[in-house]
């Protein structure tokens, strides 16, 4: 597919509370999986997808992430967005609007494991559906709080019956249209899910890809 997204936001500001005490001294994105930090794996994946510029938001132990990336060999151009207050997955977009708004971009959690994830179905879904985003969904594992219709369009991110057949888990990787900035809530701290829900209320869809 031509015109691959060249930019991405990697979300790395979280406190990693569920993995304490491991994350008391190290940010979760730097925890190793098979000897390679999670963040390094995500950046390798994005680079393989054609990404050339990455923004990384920082909060907890930012100096460690900066130090790691300073010593990492890569052709990626990396910029940092430091958050004295954690802004959430939606709020993190605002300071980076001028960087991201020139075309579709990736938003990826820095602490996920996506060794076999193929970007092509996500890109195809965004292009074919002309929606706001295409999100990676898992149909069998995790909390499965997402509902989708037969066309694959997300109908609900907060299912009242999580885990039942036909529900999915949002896995923290998505390709997003810059139109998302039109739907971000006014409050400074917010989730990207809130933007998606506001868009869905206006008939703008998010496509799910399993």
C-alpha positions as CSV (number, residue, x, y, z in Angstrom):
1,X,0.0,0.0,0.0
2,X,1.3,3.4,-1.0
3,X,1.4,6.4,1.3
4,X,2.1,4.5,4.4
5,X,1.8,6.6,7.6
6,X,5.3,8.1,8.3
7,X,4.5,9.3,11.8
8,X,3.5,7.7,15.1
9,X,2.8,8.5,18.7
10,X,4.2,5.9,21.2
11,X,2.5,6.2,24.6
12,X,5.1,5.8,27.3
13,X,4.0,8.0,30.1
14,X,2.2,5.5,32.4
15,X,3.3,4.7,35.9
16,X,3.2,0.9,35.4
17,X,1.4,0.4,38.7
18,X,0.2,-3.1,38.0
19,X,3.8,-4.3,37.5
20,X,5.2,-2.9,40.8
21,X,7.7,-3.4,42.3
22,X,9.4,-3.9,38.9
23,X,8.4,-0.5,37.7
24,X,9.5,1.4,40.9
25,X,13.0,1.8,39.4
26,X,12.3,1.4,35.7
27,X,9.5,2.7,33.5
28,X,7.4,-0.2,32.1
29,X,8.4,0.4,28.5
30,X,12.0,-0.5,29.3
31,X,11.2,-3.8,30.9
32,X,12.8,-6.5,28.8
33,X,11.0,-9.2,26.9
34,X,13.4,-11.9,25.7
35,X,16.3,-9.5,26.4
36,X,14.9,-6.5,24.4
37,X,13.0,-3.6,26.1
38,X,9.3,-3.5,25.1
39,X,9.8,0.0,23.8
40,X,12.6,-1.2,21.5
41,X,10.3,-3.9,20.1
42,X,7.6,-1.3,19.4
43,X,10.0,1.0,17.6
44,X,11.4,-1.8,15.5
45,X,7.8,-2.7,14.5
46,X,6.9,0.8,13.6
47,X,10.0,1.3,11.5
48,X,9.2,-1.9,9.6
49,X,5.8,-0.5,8.9
50,X,7.4,2.5,7.2
51,X,7.3,5.0,10.1
52,X,10.1,7.6,10.0
53,X,9.2,10.0,12.8
54,X,8.1,9.1,16.2
55,X,6.8,11.2,19.2
56,X,7.1,9.6,22.6
57,X,5.2,11.0,25.6
58,X,7.1,10.8,28.9
59,X,6.3,11.1,32.6
60,X,7.6,8.4,34.9
61,X,11.4,8.1,34.9
62,X,11.7,10.0,31.6
63,X,15.5,10.3,31.9
64,X,15.8,6.5,31.6
65,X,13.8,6.4,28.4
66,X,15.9,9.3,27.0
67,X,19.1,7.6,27.9
68,X,18.0,4.3,26.4
69,X,17.0,5.9,23.1
70,X,20.2,8.0,23.0
71,X,22.2,4.7,22.9
72,X,19.9,2.9,20.4
73,X,20.9,2.6,16.8
74,X,18.0,3.5,14.5
75,X,17.1,5.7,11.6
76,X,13.9,6.9,13.3
77,X,13.6,10.6,14.1
78,X,12.4,10.7,17.7
79,X,10.9,13.7,19.6
80,X,9.7,13.7,23.2
81,X,6.6,15.2,24.7
82,X,7.1,15.5,28.5
83,X,4.0,15.5,30.6
84,X,4.4,16.9,34.1
85,X,0.9,15.7,34.6
86,X,-0.2,12.6,32.8
87,X,-2.7,13.7,30.1
88,X,-4.2,10.3,29.1
89,X,-4.2,8.7,25.7
90,X,-6.3,11.5,24.2
91,X,-4.7,14.4,26.0
92,X,-1.3,13.3,24.8
93,X,-2.3,14.2,21.3
94,X,-2.9,17.8,21.9
95,X,0.7,19.1,22.3
96,X,1.6,17.1,19.2
97,X,-1.1,18.4,16.9
98,X,1.2,20.3,14.5
99,X,3.4,17.2,14.3
100,X,0.6,14.7,13.6
101,X,-2.2,16.5,11.7
102,X,-0.7,16.2,8.2
103,X,-2.0,12.7,7.6
104,X,-3.0,9.4,9.2
105,X,-0.7,8.3,12.0
106,X,-0.1,5.4,14.4
107,X,-0.9,5.5,18.1
108,X,0.6,2.6,19.9
109,X,1.0,1.7,23.5
110,X,4.7,1.2,24.4
111,X,4.1,-1.8,26.6
112,X,2.2,-4.2,24.3
113,X,3.6,-7.3,22.6
114,X,2.7,-7.4,19.0
115,X,5.3,-9.7,17.4
116,X,3.1,-10.9,14.6
117,X,0.9,-7.9,14.0
118,X,0.4,-7.0,10.3
119,X,-0.2,-3.3,9.6
120,X,-1.9,-3.9,6.3
121,X,-5.4,-4.9,7.5
122,X,-5.5,-1.8,9.8
123,X,-4.5,0.5,7.0
124,X,-6.9,-1.1,4.6
125,X,-9.8,-0.8,7.1
126,X,-9.1,2.9,7.6
127,X,-8.9,3.6,3.9
128,X,-11.9,1.5,2.9
129,X,-14.2,2.7,5.7
130,X,-13.2,6.3,5.5
131,X,-13.6,6.3,9.3
132,X,-11.8,8.0,12.2
133,X,-9.5,5.1,13.1
134,X,-8.8,1.4,12.7
135,X,-8.0,-0.4,16.0
136,X,-6.5,-3.8,16.6
137,X,-9.0,-6.0,18.4
138,X,-8.5,-9.4,20.1
139,X,-11.6,-11.7,20.0
140,X,-10.6,-14.3,22.6
141,X,-8.3,-12.9,25.3
142,X,-8.3,-10.0,27.7
143,X,-11.3,-8.1,29.3
144,X,-13.2,-8.0,26.0
145,X,-15.1,-4.7,26.6
146,X,-15.5,-3.7,22.9
147,X,-18.6,-4.5,20.8
148,X,-18.6,-4.4,17.0
149,X,-21.2,-5.0,14.3
150,X,-21.0,-7.4,11.4
151,X,-19.1,-4.9,9.3
152,X,-16.4,-4.6,11.9
153,X,-17.4,-1.2,13.0
154,X,-17.0,-0.6,16.7
155,X,-20.4,0.1,18.3
156,X,-19.3,0.3,22.0
157,X,-16.1,0.5,23.9
158,X,-17.6,-0.1,27.3
159,X,-19.8,-3.2,26.9
160,X,-22.2,-3.8,29.8
161,X,-21.6,-7.6,29.2
162,X,-17.8,-7.9,28.8
163,X,-16.4,-11.3,27.9
164,X,-19.6,-12.6,26.2
165,X,-19.4,-14.0,22.6
166,X,-18.9,-11.2,20.1
167,X,-16.9,-8.9,22.4
168,X,-13.3,-7.9,21.8
169,X,-10.3,-6.5,23.6
170,X,-8.8,-3.3,22.3
171,X,-5.1,-4.1,22.2
172,X,-3.5,-0.6,22.1
173,X,-2.5,-0.2,18.5
174,X,-4.4,1.9,16.0
175,X,-4.0,4.0,12.9
176,X,-5.8,7.3,13.3
177,X,-7.1,10.0,11.0
178,X,-6.1,13.6,11.9
179,X,-9.8,14.3,12.2
180,X,-9.5,12.9,15.7
181,X,-8.5,16.3,16.8
182,X,-12.0,17.6,16.0
183,X,-13.4,15.1,18.6
184,X,-11.1,15.4,21.5
185,X,-13.0,16.5,24.7
186,X,-12.4,20.0,26.0
187,X,-10.9,18.7,29.3
188,X,-7.1,18.6,29.3
189,X,-6.8,15.0,30.6
190,X,-8.8,12.5,28.5
191,X,-8.7,9.1,26.8
192,X,-8.6,8.6,23.0
193,X,-11.7,6.4,23.6
194,X,-13.6,9.5,24.6
195,X,-12.8,11.1,21.3
196,X,-13.9,7.9,19.5
197,X,-17.2,7.9,21.4
198,X,-17.9,11.5,20.6
199,X,-17.2,10.8,16.9
200,X,-19.5,7.7,17.0
201,X,-22.3,9.9,18.3
202,X,-22.0,12.0,15.2
203,X,-21.9,9.0,12.8
204,X,-18.1,8.8,12.4
205,X,-16.9,5.3,12.9
206,X,-13.9,3.4,14.2
207,X,-13.2,0.1,12.5
208,X,-12.1,-2.9,14.4
209,X,-9.5,-5.3,13.0
210,X,-8.9,-8.8,14.5
